[in-house]
Amino acid sequence: MTVSTASLPVIAPSASLRTKARMRTSGLVMGVASALAFSSSGPFVKPLLEAGWSLGAALLVRMGVAGLVLSPALFLAIMRQRGFLKRHWRLIVGFGLMPVLGCQLFFFSAMQRMPVAVALLIQYLAPVMLVVAVWVRTRTAPSALVLWGSAVAMVGLVLVVDISGASFDLIGTLLALAAAVCVCAYFVISERAGDDLPPLALAASGLLTGAVVMGALCLAGIMPFQAPPVDVVLAGVAVPWWIPLGWVAAIATTLGYALGVMAVPRIGSRVASFVGLSEVLFALMFAWIFLAEVPAPIQFIGGALILVGVVLVRADASSTGNPKGPAATTPVVPAP
């Protein structure tokens, strides 16, 4: 008896497409949730810094606690893979020094020399930097959807962050650009995570690496370490220092990095970088709720434009059938 196999090629691809669609959807949800978690850090850390905490102390606790919370994933990866640290140490160190430590140090250093809005605007040029890097390397122009999405998202970003009246500072601009490069490294290195390098193990090892380096900088006196037992005001209520710092370390940072490194391999560095722009919108919301900083109407318009830009870039990934797009080969961080 002869069995027809004409329908077999249709069934397998259909199941594969459904699986890929579910992966992309879950990746988008994780990416937005990661941005939401990260966005709460600023409004919670800002009162601590104003109350006398040094940046070195806040970052050390933030990275150290988050790294310890995620450390079981790193322990399991080491136990399951012989030579795990030897095989992946370059990516681990790169993740710890750039996306974890470098981004925060460069950004906060830029903030000391220029308005926060300007530093934010420059740092969040990262998605466009990823697109341009691939364009230069491959000599292939991005699609019209990507170009329009990039332009619309950047216009929205300018409207969200008020830069009116800001003066130019060369050193501050260079520091903010360095932070943007570190943000690019975050998406590119995260995209390399997979079965061989579990995302949570990458996040844990990077956070612990950043904490160790920050601890050394504090011990050497390069970064001041001041952690007074102060009270801060959040949403009009005075709370002890450990409440906002505990949230930032154990919730915002832990979930931000954990969900982020799981999302990027599912949707690709290019789409993930644009989804990450939603962090600016969530930060406005948290500042409104906890610091009574009411957004202006133009900022709501900017937020809508950012969302339109993300949708356009995401639509390009869907139309090409490749959620990662050309940014999957972005050479920002060399392979080990």
C-alpha positions as CSV (number, residue, x, y, z in Angstrom):
1,M,0.0,0.0,0.0
2,T,1.3,3.4,-0.9
3,V,1.0,6.2,1.6
4,S,0.7,9.7,0.3
5,T,3.1,12.2,2.0
6,A,1.9,15.2,0.2
7,S,0.5,16.8,3.3
8,L,3.5,16.2,5.5
9,P,5.5,19.2,4.4
10,V,2.5,21.4,5.3
11,I,2.0,20.1,8.8
12,A,5.5,20.4,10.1
13,P,6.1,24.0,8.9
14,S,2.7,25.0,10.3
15,A,3.6,23.6,13.7
16,S,7.0,25.3,13.5
17,L,5.5,28.6,12.6
18,R,3.1,28.4,15.6
19,T,6.0,27.6,17.9
20,K,8.0,30.6,16.5
21,A,5.0,32.8,16.9
22,R,4.5,31.8,20.5
23,M,8.2,32.4,21.1
24,R,8.0,35.9,19.6
25,T,4.9,36.7,21.6
26,S,6.4,35.6,24.9
27,G,9.6,37.4,24.0
28,L,7.7,40.7,23.5
29,V,5.9,40.2,26.8
30,M,9.2,39.5,28.6
31,G,10.8,42.5,26.9
32,V,8.1,44.9,28.0
33,A,8.1,43.4,31.5
34,S,11.9,43.9,31.7
35,A,11.6,47.5,30.7
36,L,8.8,48.0,33.3
37,A,11.1,46.5,36.0
38,F,14.1,48.6,35.0
39,S,12.1,51.8,34.8
40,S,11.3,51.7,38.6
41,S,15.0,51.9,39.5
42,G,15.5,55.6,38.8
43,P,12.5,57.0,40.8
44,F,13.5,54.7,43.8
45,V,17.3,55.3,43.7
46,K,17.0,59.1,43.1
47,P,15.7,59.9,46.7
48,L,18.5,57.7,48.2
49,L,21.2,59.6,46.3
50,E,19.6,62.9,47.4
51,A,19.5,61.7,51.0
52,G,23.3,61.0,51.2
53,W,23.8,57.6,49.6
54,S,26.8,57.5,47.2
55,L,26.4,56.0,43.7
56,G,29.0,53.4,44.4
57,A,27.1,52.1,47.5
58,A,23.8,52.0,45.7
59,L,25.1,50.2,42.6
60,L,27.1,47.7,44.7
61,V,24.0,46.7,46.7
62,R,21.9,46.7,43.6
63,M,24.2,44.4,41.5
64,G,25.3,42.2,44.4
65,V,21.8,41.4,45.7
66,A,20.4,40.8,42.2
67,G,23.4,38.6,41.4
68,L,22.8,36.5,44.5
69,V,19.1,36.1,43.8
70,L,19.9,34.7,40.4
71,S,23.0,32.7,41.5
72,P,21.1,29.3,41.6
73,A,20.8,29.5,37.8
74,L,24.6,30.1,37.5
75,F,25.3,27.2,40.0
76,L,23.1,24.8,38.0
77,A,24.8,25.8,34.7
78,I,28.3,25.2,36.2
79,M,27.2,21.8,37.6
80,R,25.7,20.7,34.3
81,Q,28.4,21.9,31.9
82,R,32.0,21.0,32.5
83,G,34.2,24.0,31.9
84,F,31.3,26.4,31.8
85,L,33.2,29.4,33.1
86,K,36.3,28.6,31.0
87,R,34.1,28.4,27.8
88,H,32.0,31.5,28.4
89,W,34.2,33.8,30.6
90,R,34.7,36.4,27.8
91,L,30.9,36.9,27.4
92,I,30.4,36.8,31.2
93,V,33.1,39.4,31.8
94,G,31.9,41.5,28.9
95,F,28.3,41.4,30.1
96,G,29.4,42.4,33.7
97,L,31.7,45.2,32.6
98,M,29.5,46.8,29.8
99,P,25.7,46.2,30.2
100,V,25.8,45.9,34.0
101,L,28.6,48.1,35.3
102,G,29.6,50.3,32.4
103,C,26.1,51.5,31.4
104,Q,25.2,52.6,34.9
105,L,28.6,54.3,35.6
106,F,28.7,56.1,32.3
107,F,25.0,57.2,32.5
108,F,25.2,58.5,36.0
109,S,28.5,60.2,35.3
110,A,26.9,61.9,32.3
111,M,24.0,63.0,34.5
112,Q,26.4,65.0,36.7
113,R,27.5,67.1,33.7
114,M,24.3,67.5,31.8
115,P,20.5,67.4,32.3
116,V,19.1,64.0,32.9
117,A,16.8,64.3,29.9
118,V,19.7,64.9,27.5
119,A,21.7,62.0,29.0
120,L,18.6,59.8,28.5
121,L,18.1,60.9,24.9
122,I,21.7,60.1,24.0
123,Q,21.7,56.7,25.8
124,Y,18.5,55.6,24.1
125,L,20.1,56.2,20.7
126,A,21.2,52.5,21.1
127,P,18.5,51.0,18.8
128,V,19.4,53.3,16.0
129,M,23.1,52.6,16.6
130,L,22.4,48.9,16.2
131,V,20.6,49.5,12.9
132,V,23.5,51.8,11.6
133,A,26.1,49.3,12.7
134,V,24.5,46.5,10.7
135,W,24.0,48.9,7.7
136,V,27.7,49.8,7.7
137,R,29.0,46.2,8.2
138,T,26.7,44.5,5.6
139,R,26.4,47.5,3.2
140,T,22.7,46.6,3.0
141,A,20.3,49.4,3.7
142,P,17.5,48.6,6.3
143,S,14.0,48.3,5.0
144,A,11.7,51.2,4.8
145,L,9.7,50.0,7.9
146,V,12.9,49.9,10.0
147,L,14.0,53.4,8.8
148,W,10.5,54.9,9.4
149,G,10.2,53.1,12.7
150,S,13.6,54.4,13.8
151,A,12.8,58.0,12.8
152,V,9.3,58.0,14.5
153,A,10.7,56.4,17.7
154,M,13.5,59.0,17.9
155,V,11.1,61.9,17.4
156,G,8.9,60.4,20.1
157,L,11.9,60.1,22.4
158,V,12.8,63.7,21.9
159,L,9.3,64.7,22.9
160,V,9.2,62.5,25.9
161,V,12.5,63.8,27.3
162,D,12.4,67.6,27.6
163,I,15.8,68.9,26.3
164,S,14.7,72.6,25.9
165,G,17.3,75.0,27.2
166,A,20.0,72.4,27.6
167,S,23.6,73.4,26.9
168,F,26.2,71.3,25.2
169,D,28.9,69.5,27.2
170,L,31.5,67.5,25.3
171,I,32.6,65.2,28.1
172,G,29.0,64.6,29.2
173,T,28.0,63.8,25.6
174,L,30.9,61.3,25.3
175,L,29.9,59.6,28.6
176,A,26.3,59.3,27.5
177,L,27.4,57.8,24.1
178,A,29.6,55.3,26.0
179,A,26.4,54.4,28.0
180,A,24.6,53.9,24.7
181,V,27.3,51.6,23.4
182,C,27.0,49.6,26.6
183,V,23.2,49.3,26.0
184,C,24.0,48.0,22.5
185,A,26.3,45.4,24.1
186,Y,23.5,44.4,26.4
187,F,21.2,43.4,23.5
188,V,24.0,41.8,21.4
189,I,25.5,39.7,24.2
190,S,22.0,38.7,25.4
191,E,21.2,37.4,21.9
192,R,24.0,34.9,22.3
193,A,22.3,33.2,25.2
194,G,20.8,29.8,24.6
195,D,21.0,26.2,25.6
196,D,24.8,26.4,25.9
197,L,24.8,29.7,27.8
198,P,21.5,29.8,29.8
199,P,20.1,33.4,29.9
200,L,19.7,33.4,33.7
201,A,23.2,32.1,34.2
202,L,24.5,34.9,32.0
203,A,22.5,37.5,34.0
204,A,23.7,36.1,37.3
205,S,27.4,35.9,36.4
206,G,27.3,39.4,34.8
207,L,25.7,41.0,37.9
208,L,28.1,39.3,40.2
209,T,31.1,40.3,38.0
210,G,29.9,43.9,38.1
211,A,29.4,43.8,41.9
212,V,32.9,42.4,42.4
213,V,34.5,45.2,40.2
214,M,32.4,47.9,42.0
215,G,33.4,46.5,45.3
216,A,37.1,46.8,44.3
217,L,36.6,50.3,43.1
218,C,34.9,51.2,46.5
219,L,37.7,49.6,48.5
220,A,40.3,51.4,46.5
221,G,38.6,54.7,47.1
222,I,38.0,55.3,43.4
223,M,34.2,55.2,44.0
224,P,33.0,56.8,47.3
225,F,31.0,54.5,49.6
226,Q,28.4,56.2,51.7
227,A,25.3,54.4,53.0
228,P,23.7,56.4,55.8
229,P,20.6,54.9,57.5
230,V,18.2,57.6,56.1
231,D,14.5,57.8,55.5
232,V,13.2,58.8,52.0
233,V,9.8,60.0,50.8
234,L,8.0,58.0,48.2
235,A,4.4,58.8,47.2
236,G,4.2,61.2,50.1
237,V,5.2,58.6,52.7
238,A,8.5,58.5,54.6
239,V,10.0,55.0,54.4
240,P,13.4,53.6,55.6
241,W,16.2,53.3,53.1
242,W,16.1,49.5,52.8
243,I,12.6,49.6,51.2
244,P,13.4,51.4,48.0
245,L,16.9,49.8,47.8
246,G,15.4,46.4,48.5
247,W,12.9,46.9,45.7
248,V,15.5,48.1,43.2
249,A,18.0,45.3,44.0
250,A,15.7,42.3,44.6
251,I,12.8,43.1,42.2
252,A,13.7,45.8,39.6
253,T,17.2,44.8,38.8
254,T,16.7,41.0,39.2
255,L,13.6,40.9,37.0
256,G,14.9,43.5,34.6
257,Y,18.0,41.5,33.7
258,A,16.4,38.1,34.0
259,L,13.5,38.8,31.7
260,G,15.6,40.9,29.4
261,V,18.2,38.2,28.7
262,M,15.4,35.7,28.1
263,A,13.5,38.0,25.8
264,V,16.3,39.0,23.4
265,P,17.1,35.5,22.0
266,R,13.4,35.2,21.2
267,I,12.8,38.4,19.4
268,G,16.3,39.5,18.4
269,S,18.5,42.4,19.4
270,R,17.0,44.9,17.0
271,V,13.4,44.5,18.0
272,A,14.3,44.1,21.7
273,S,16.3,47.4,21.6
274,F,13.2,49.3,20.3
275,V,10.9,47.5,22.8
276,G,13.4,48.7,25.5
277,L,12.4,52.3,24.7
278,S,9.2,51.7,26.6
279,E,11.4,51.9,29.7
280,V,11.3,55.7,29.3
281,L,7.5,55.7,29.3
282,F,7.4,53.5,32.4
283,A,9.9,55.7,34.1
284,L,7.6,58.7,33.6
285,M,4.8,56.7,35.1
286,F,6.8,55.8,38.2
287,A,8.1,59.3,38.6
288,W,4.5,60.6,38.4
289,I,3.3,58.1,41.0
290,F,6.1,58.2,43.6
291,L,7.8,61.5,43.0
292,A,4.8,63.6,42.0
293,E,6.6,64.6,38.7
294,V,3.5,65.1,36.4
295,P,4.3,64.5,32.7
296,A,3.4,67.3,30.2
297,P,0.9,66.7,27.4
298,I,3.7,66.7,24.8
299,Q,5.3,63.8,26.6
300,F,2.2,61.6,26.1
301,I,2.3,62.4,22.4
302,G,6.0,61.4,22.4
303,G,5.1,58.2,24.1
304,A,2.6,57.4,21.4
305,L,5.2,58.0,18.7
306,I,7.6,55.7,20.4
307,L,5.0,52.9,20.4
308,V,4.3,53.5,16.7
309,G,8.0,53.3,16.0
310,V,8.3,50.0,17.8
311,V,5.3,48.6,16.0
312,L,6.8,49.5,12.6
313,V,10.1,47.8,13.4
314,R,8.3,44.8,14.8
315,A,6.2,44.7,11.6
316,D,9.3,44.5,9.5
317,A,10.6,41.5,11.5
318,S,7.2,39.8,11.0
319,S,7.1,40.4,7.3
320,T,10.6,39.0,6.7
321,G,9.8,35.9,8.8
322,N,12.9,36.5,10.9
323,P,12.3,38.2,14.3
324,K,16.0,38.8,14.8
325,G,16.5,40.6,11.5
326,P,20.0,41.8,10.4
327,A,20.8,42.8,14.0
328,A,21.4,39.2,14.8
329,T,24.8,39.6,13.4
330,T,25.6,43.0,14.8
331,P,29.4,43.0,15.4
332,V,29.3,45.3,18.4
333,V,30.7,42.7,20.7
334,P,33.2,40.2,19.2
335,A,32.5,36.5,19.8
336,P,34.9,34.8,22.2
